[in-house]
Amino acid sequence: MGYHEPVMLAECIDGLNIIEGGVYVDVTFGGGGHSRAILNAMKGGKLIAFDQDSDALQNAPDDSRFQLINKNFCELKSALNAIGVFEIDGLLADLGVSSHQFDEGERGFSIRFDAKLDMRMNQSEGLTAEDILNDYDQKELARLFWEYGELRSANRLAMLIINERAKKRIETVEELKAVVSSCAPKFKDHTFYAQLFQALRIEVNQELKVLEDMLLQAVEVLKPGGRLVVMSYHSLEDRIVKNIINKGSVAGELQKDFYGNVIGVPLKAINKKPIEASEVEIKSNTRSRSAKLRIAEKK
């Protein structure tokens, strides 16, 4: 199937606290592993899943309680309202890029294959990684390598790219690796390239912005007592999730009204610290090593 083994599957399903006849949303359908497990745990009810990658549509389970929406999850509220759903009992988000996308060499997500630098999860719209590398100015490139890749050599990387593209356009994975190879630390080159590709992927897909939009909408559509279950794979995502759960805002500042009174935070954290995968799971599935699971309930 080529899609990944879902990480912390039992913990995610428990976290949703599924009730009979409830309405649930899986905003990261992918290979459908989580959706199938949710359907198995449900009695009646309805499950709505989102995936902007049209490759995922072929994995839809044949179940009358299930509906797959081929849209970005930042359109959560309007897409649900369009099908007559205004409140939900729980929402699950597994924010990792699916292994399928990494394994499709021609999509340009992976450092393992030489391919065009695309990296769009929705291949019908938006800038590609190639566009960004060849069109952004030095300051913009350095910013995204620093902010999204957490790379110390961000300025030097940007300069190398600017110098190279003055001679010829950078179009493929191997061309990019060749341009920046002098910045890759010895014996840690794999991590370096992974961080570089992460930075480009986040920018191409505006991942942090759409995550913020989706979470704020999720808080609105959840019923009181409804659950939010989010699994992230890097600190930038986890920080956003944590801030929205604990403070009700993306920046992590408590919201105040016109008079300076703190407005109640809409969610209550179920687990104070993020849940992490067991040693056993990490041995059998290396993707789970960096996963952090946070669960919250609408007050």
Buried (B, 14 or more C-beta within 10 A) or exposed (E): EEBBEBBBBEBBBBBBBBBEEBBBBBBBBBBBBBBBBBBEEBEEBBBBBBBBBEBBEEBBBEEEBBBBBBBBBBBBBEBBEEEEBEEBBBBBBBBBBBBBBBBBEEBBBBBEBBBBBBBBBBBEEEBBBBBBBBEBEBEEBBBBBBBBBBBBBBBBBBBBBBEBBEEEEBBBBEBBBEBBEEBBEEEEBEEBBEBBBBBBBBBBBBBBEBBBBBBBBBBEBBBEEBBBBBBBBBEBBBBBBBBBBBBBBBEEEEEEEEEEEEEEBBBEBBEEEBBBBEEEBBEEBEBBEBBBBBBBBBE
